[in-house]
Every structure is written in structure tokens, then in C-alpha cells.
Amino acid sequence: MNLYLTTTTVIKLYVTDGQGNATPIQTHTYTYDPNYGCGGNTNGDYFTWDNATVYFAVTDRFKDGNSANNVNYGRTTDLVGGFHGGDLAGLTQKISEGYFDSLGVDAIWITPPIEQIHGHVPGWGMVPEFQKHFGYHGYYALDWTELDANMGTSNDFKSMVDSAHVHGIRIVMDIVMNHTGYDTPEDMTEFGWSDCTNWWSSQWIRKDDIASCAPCWWW
């Protein structure tokens, strides 16, 4: 069923089984608050996911709105696998300019803005432009409770969401819960886990040869 809900909507429904038996028709009337949804619009433009146009933005590759946050945590650069400067401020700027309005966008799905591993894993073979693969995409999580400094601050995040709501746009925040980022040598050293042979113990892994499970230098 594809239904756009206006201020007052009457829904009639019934259920049938495989034998053709049907329940009595039920009628329900729903009245919605005019301020419901994004932006507090009072003109009846209520948000609905039915036929919504969702724009997927890899935040780091979208727009650099604040060049002052481009280098953090001692990260170096890589033409393909490095951070390129896109941030929450850049998204806010394009929202405010009406860019997404012009595309008819109802929701913006952003890559995870949480803090990523500080180091890198190997790039693609011998390709000189891709030697270091950082978590610019947001899928190498280090801390789920903090924003990555390359993305901006909590105030930047709030400004982006508020700006989106003013334009009647929802923000969908991507998140990965089933794995963390890789244990890179840079992160292991920074957080005091540089002795790889003592990283695992029998409390964490059922293996006699614990030393062979050391995560450092897995490449």
C-alpha cells in the first residue's frame, strides 16, 4: 500500500484468509499534528518514507566546509585512500544553499561520522596512488561515542541536522555495529598495545600458540 498521510486520513481495512473468509471492515480516522515531521511545516507537507528520495553521501568526499579540520590524529595523505577534507560543515552548506531541494531529496544518508582508526591499512597492491587505506568512509570505527575530528564537532552535527529539518529533509546516520576498525601499528602504539605477542590471551582466544595470533603487521 502506498499512502501519503495528510492532516486527516481515513483508513479502511480488512483481512482475508486463503479460503476467502474476511473480517468485518474496520474504519480508522487519524488526525496529525501540523508540526509533525521535519522542520515544523504548517503547510501540510508531512514527511513520509513512501517513495522517499534518499541521497547517499560519503561525507569525506562530498564537500570541504572547514579546511581547519582536514588533518588530525597524525594521519598522512593518500590520493585514493586518504581523507580528502569533506565534512559535516560542507553538508550543511549545501543543504542551506538548496542543493538537495533542487534534486528533490527527502533524506540524506551519511557515512558513519564517528571516530575512525588513526592509522591505515595497505592500499591496493603496487598502485602508487593507493598505498594507504584510511577510514575516510567511516567503516573503520575506533570510538562509537565520539565524532571523528575530520568530520567536525558535535555542534557541526547539530547544525547539519537542524538545517536539514528546516528544509524538510531527514538525516539517516549509517553505523557499523558488527566490527571495529583494524588494529594498525599506529593505533597499537598510540594506545599502548605495541607489544603484539602479549595482545591476546587465553581469556580472549582459544588457541595454544597465542603468539601466532598477534594482530600487528597482519599485512
C-alpha positions as CSV (number, residue, x, y, z in Angstrom):
1,M,0.0,0.0,0.0
2,N,1.4,3.4,-1.0
3,L,-0.2,6.1,1.2
4,Y,0.6,9.7,1.7
5,L,-0.8,10.9,5.0
6,T,-2.4,14.3,5.0
7,T,-3.8,16.2,8.0
8,T,-6.8,13.8,8.4
9,T,-6.7,10.4,6.9
10,V,-9.4,7.7,6.9
11,I,-8.1,4.2,6.6
12,K,-10.4,1.2,5.9
13,L,-9.0,-2.3,6.2
14,Y,-10.0,-5.9,6.5
15,V,-8.2,-9.3,6.4
16,T,-8.9,-12.3,4.3
17,D,-7.6,-15.9,4.6
18,G,-6.8,-18.4,1.9
19,Q,-10.4,-19.6,1.9
20,G,-11.8,-16.2,1.1
21,N,-13.1,-15.5,4.6
22,A,-12.9,-11.9,5.5
23,T,-13.1,-9.9,8.7
24,P,-15.5,-7.0,9.1
25,I,-14.3,-3.8,7.6
26,Q,-12.6,-1.6,10.2
27,T,-12.5,2.2,9.8
28,H,-9.9,4.3,11.5
29,T,-9.5,8.1,11.3
30,Y,-6.1,9.6,12.0
31,T,-5.5,13.3,12.6
32,Y,-1.9,14.5,12.5
33,D,-0.3,17.4,14.2
34,P,0.6,20.0,11.5
35,N,4.0,20.4,13.1
36,Y,4.7,16.7,12.8
37,G,7.9,15.7,11.0
38,C,10.8,17.8,9.8
39,G,11.0,21.5,10.1
40,G,7.7,22.0,11.8
41,N,6.0,22.8,8.5
42,T,2.4,24.1,8.8
43,N,1.5,23.7,5.1
44,G,0.6,20.0,5.2
45,D,3.9,18.8,3.8
46,Y,4.3,15.9,6.1
47,F,7.4,13.6,5.9
48,T,6.8,10.1,4.7
49,W,9.2,7.3,3.7
50,D,6.8,6.2,1.0
51,N,8.6,6.9,-2.3
52,A,11.2,9.0,-0.5
53,T,14.3,10.0,-2.4
54,V,17.4,9.2,-0.4
55,Y,20.8,10.8,-1.2
56,F,23.8,8.7,-0.1
57,A,26.7,11.0,0.7
58,V,30.2,9.8,1.5
59,T,30.8,12.8,3.7
60,D,34.6,13.0,3.3
61,R,34.3,13.1,-0.5
62,F,31.3,15.4,-0.6
63,K,32.4,19.0,0.3
64,D,35.1,20.5,2.4
65,G,33.3,23.1,4.5
66,N,36.1,23.7,7.0
67,S,39.7,23.2,5.9
68,A,40.9,23.7,9.5
69,N,39.8,20.1,10.4
70,N,41.4,18.3,7.5
71,V,44.4,16.8,9.3
72,N,44.0,15.0,12.7
73,Y,45.4,12.2,14.7
74,G,48.7,12.3,12.9
75,R,47.2,10.9,9.7
76,T,49.1,11.3,6.5
77,T,47.7,11.6,3.0
78,D,46.9,9.2,0.1
79,L,45.4,10.2,-3.2
80,V,42.9,7.3,-3.2
81,G,42.7,6.0,0.4
82,G,43.2,9.2,2.4
83,F,40.9,11.8,3.9
84,H,40.0,14.5,1.3
85,G,38.5,17.1,3.5
86,G,34.8,16.6,3.2
87,D,33.0,17.2,6.5
88,L,29.6,18.0,8.2
89,A,30.1,21.7,7.6
90,G,30.3,21.0,3.9
91,L,27.0,19.1,4.0
92,T,25.4,21.9,6.0
93,Q,26.5,24.5,3.4
94,K,25.0,22.5,0.5
95,I,21.7,21.9,2.5
96,S,21.5,25.7,3.2
97,E,22.2,26.5,-0.5
98,G,19.2,24.4,-1.5
99,Y,21.2,21.9,-3.4
100,F,19.3,18.9,-2.1
101,D,16.0,20.7,-2.5
102,S,16.8,21.1,-6.2
103,L,17.2,17.4,-6.5
104,G,14.0,16.6,-4.7
105,V,15.8,14.9,-1.9
106,D,13.8,13.8,1.1
107,A,16.6,12.3,3.2
108,I,20.4,12.3,3.3
109,W,22.1,9.1,4.3
110,I,25.6,9.9,5.6
111,T,28.5,7.6,6.1
112,P,29.4,7.0,9.8
113,P,30.8,10.2,11.3
114,I,32.2,8.5,14.4
115,E,35.9,8.4,15.2
116,Q,37.9,6.2,13.0
117,I,41.2,4.3,13.4
118,H,44.0,6.8,13.4
119,G,46.3,4.6,11.3
120,H,45.9,2.9,7.9
121,V,45.9,-0.5,6.3
122,P,47.6,-1.3,3.0
123,G,46.1,0.1,-0.2
124,W,45.8,-1.8,-3.5
125,G,49.0,-3.7,-4.4
126,M,51.6,-1.6,-6.2
127,V,49.3,1.1,-7.3
128,P,51.3,4.3,-6.4
129,E,48.1,6.4,-5.8
130,F,46.7,3.9,-3.3
131,Q,49.2,2.8,-0.8
132,K,47.4,3.7,2.4
133,H,43.8,3.0,3.2
134,F,42.4,5.2,6.0
135,G,38.8,5.1,7.4
136,Y,37.6,8.1,5.4
137,H,34.4,6.1,4.6
138,G,33.5,5.7,8.3
139,Y,33.6,1.9,8.4
140,Y,36.8,1.5,10.4
141,A,35.4,2.5,13.8
142,L,37.6,3.3,16.8
143,D,35.2,5.0,19.2
144,W,31.4,5.0,18.7
145,T,31.0,7.7,21.3
146,E,33.0,10.4,19.6
147,L,32.8,12.2,16.2
148,D,35.9,11.9,14.1
149,A,37.7,15.2,14.2
150,N,37.9,15.2,10.4
151,M,34.1,15.3,10.3
152,G,33.7,18.2,12.7
153,T,32.3,18.8,16.1
154,S,29.0,17.9,17.9
155,N,27.9,21.5,17.2
156,D,28.6,20.9,13.5
157,F,26.5,17.8,13.6
158,K,23.6,19.6,15.3
159,S,23.8,22.4,12.8
160,M,23.6,20.0,9.9
161,V,20.6,18.2,11.3
162,D,18.8,21.5,12.2
163,S,19.5,22.8,8.7
164,A,18.2,19.7,7.1
165,H,15.0,19.8,9.1
166,V,14.4,23.4,8.1
167,H,14.4,22.1,4.5
168,G,12.1,19.2,5.4
169,I,15.0,16.7,5.0
170,R,15.7,13.8,7.3
171,I,19.2,12.7,8.2
172,V,20.0,8.9,8.2
173,M,23.2,8.1,10.0
174,D,25.0,5.0,8.9
175,I,26.6,2.9,11.5
176,V,28.5,-0.4,11.6
177,M,28.0,-2.5,14.8
178,N,29.4,-5.9,13.9
179,H,33.1,-4.9,13.6
180,T,35.6,-2.3,14.6
181,G,38.4,-0.8,12.5
182,Y,41.7,-2.7,12.0
183,D,44.4,-2.8,14.7
184,T,47.0,-0.8,12.8
185,P,50.6,-0.4,14.1
186,E,49.9,3.4,14.6
187,D,46.9,2.7,16.8
188,M,48.6,-0.1,18.7
189,T,51.5,2.1,19.5
190,E,49.3,5.2,20.3
191,F,47.1,3.2,22.8
192,G,49.9,1.2,24.4
193,W,49.3,-2.1,22.7
194,S,52.5,-2.2,20.7
195,D,53.7,-5.5,22.2
196,C,51.8,-7.7,19.9
197,T,52.8,-11.0,21.4
198,N,51.0,-10.0,24.6
199,W,47.9,-8.6,22.9
200,W,45.9,-11.8,23.0
201,S,45.5,-14.1,26.0
202,S,43.7,-17.3,26.7
203,Q,40.8,-15.2,28.1
204,W,40.2,-13.9,24.6
205,I,41.1,-16.7,22.2
206,R,41.1,-20.4,22.5
207,K,44.5,-21.3,21.0
208,D,47.7,-22.7,22.4
209,D,50.0,-20.7,20.2
210,I,48.9,-17.2,21.3
211,A,51.9,-15.5,19.7
212,S,50.8,-16.6,16.2
213,C,47.6,-14.7,16.7
214,A,49.3,-11.3,17.2
215,P,47.4,-8.7,15.2
216,C,50.2,-6.4,14.4
217,W,51.7,-6.3,10.9
218,W,49.0,-8.6,9.6
219,W,49.9,-7.4,6.2
